Amino acid sequence: MAEKNKVTFGLQDVHWAEVTNEGADGALTYGTVERLRGAAELTLEPTGDKSSYKADNINFYTAESNDGYEGTLKVALLSQEFLTRVLGEQLDATTNTISEVANAEKKNFALMFRFEGDKKETLHVLYYCYASRPALGSKTKSGSDINEVELSFTASPRPLDKVVRRRTTEETSDEVRQNWFKTVFEPHK
């Protein structure tokens, strides 16, 4: 039996893969998994409604919907591949410039990442993310200040099976761990 983590820390190995096809039944097909280097911070806030039914002078029934997460990812820089394949920016091969176009077609994507642990890392995948345009800014350099890009996104339940996220446990096999960032993880494939 594997030793259990007492703590997790550190964000690393952030990867993404765009959704290349959404089937009529809601099944998703993903493109190539790409690494997004320079990840500094990830925050995921749960979203959903909570309701309760009052009876007998108590909360007789309480329910909560899982609508996924509102996320923020801070990175040193977004890659050109992410900008064009996910955010829909257009590369002009003649001039090697990228244009942000108002009616650009964005794509959903899967987001994968690793949290270190005191015994074993935990690998995560969010299956159905949608990113907003990141804010743009800079300031006069002072010492070794580095600009960060803050990417806001939603991670929703997948249309087919309503799965929002999967993660490994200490008992997850080495084979699953070694292949986690090669393709978007699906059990029994």
Residue pairs with C-beta under 8 A, 6 or more apart in sequence:
1 171
2 119
2 120
2 170
2 171
3 119
3 120
3 170
4 119
4 170
5 117
5 118
5 119
5 120
5 122
5 170
6 118
6 119
7 117
7 118
8 115
8 116
8 117
8 122
9 115
9 116
9 117
10 115
10 116
11 39
11 40
11 41
11 42
11 113
11 114
11 115
12 39
12 113
12 114
12 116
13 35
13 112
13 113
13 114
13 181
14 35
14 36
14 37
14 39
14 42
14 73
14 75
14 111
14 112
14 113
15 33
15 34
15 35
15 36
15 111
15 112
15 113
15 181
16 33
16 34
16 36
16 82
16 86
16 109
16 110
16 111
16 112
17 30
17 31
17 32
17 33
17 34
17 109
17 110
17 112
17 183
17 184
18 30
18 31
18 85
18 86
18 107
18 108
18 109
19 28
19 29
19 30
19 31
19 107
19 108
19 109
19 110
19 128
20 29
20 30
20 31
20 107
21 28
21 29
22 28
22 29
22 108
22 159
23 29
23 160
25 160
26 158
26 159
26 160
26 161
27 160
28 108
28 127
28 128
28 158
28 159
28 160
30 110
30 183
30 184
31 85
33 112
33 181
33 182
33 183
33 184
34 79
34 81
34 82
35 181
36 75
36 78
36 79
36 82
37 75
37 76
37 79
38 75
38 76
38 77
39 73
39 74
39 75
39 113
40 74
40 75
40 76
40 148
41 72
41 73
41 74
42 71
42 72
42 73
42 74
42 113
43 71
43 72
44 69
44 70
44 71
44 126
44 155
45 69
45 70
45 71
46 66
46 68
46 69
47 67
47 68
47 69
47 70
47 154
48 64
48 65
48 66
48 67
48 68
49 64
49 65
49 67
50 62
50 63
50 64
50 65
51 62
51 63
51 64
52 59
52 60
52 61
52 62
52 63
53 59
53 60
53 61
53 62
54 60
55 61
66 157
66 164
67 156
67 157
68 126
68 128
68 154
68 155
68 156
68 157
68 164
69 126
69 154
69 155
69 164
69 165
70 152
70 153
70 154
71 111
71 126
71 129
71 152
71 153
71 154
71 155
72 150
72 151
72 152
72 153
73 111
73 150
73 151
73 153
74 148
74 149
74 150
74 151
75 148
75 149
75 151
76 146
76 147
76 148
76 149
77 149
78 87
78 134
78 149
78 151
80 91
80 98
83 89
83 98
84 90
84 91
84 98
85 107
86 106
86 107
86 109
86 131
87 104
87 106
87 131
87 133
88 101
88 104
88 105
88 106
88 107
89 98
89 99
89 100
89 101
89 104
90 98
90 99
90 101
90 104
91 97
91 98
92 98
92 99
100 133
106 130
106 131
108 128
108 129
108 130
109 129
109 130
109 131
110 125
110 126
110 127
110 128
110 129
110 184
111 125
111 126
111 129
111 153
111 155
112 123
112 124
112 125
112 126
112 180
112 181
112 184
112 185
113 123
113 124
114 121
114 122
114 123
114 124
115 121
115 122
115 124
117 170
119 170
120 170
121 168
121 177
122 167
122 168
122 169
123 167
123 168
123 172
123 177
123 180
124 165
124 166
124 167
124 168
125 165
125 166
125 167
125 180
125 184
125 185
126 155
126 164
126 165
127 155
127 158
127 163
127 164
127 165
127 166
127 184
128 155
128 156
128 157
128 158
128 159
128 164
129 153
129 154
129 155
129 156
130 153
130 154
130 156
131 151
131 152
131 153
132 151
132 152
132 153
134 149
134 150
134 151
134 152
135 149
135 150
137 147
138 147
139 145
139 147
155 164
155 165
156 164
157 163
157 164
158 164
166 185
166 187
168 176
168 177
168 180
176 185
179 185
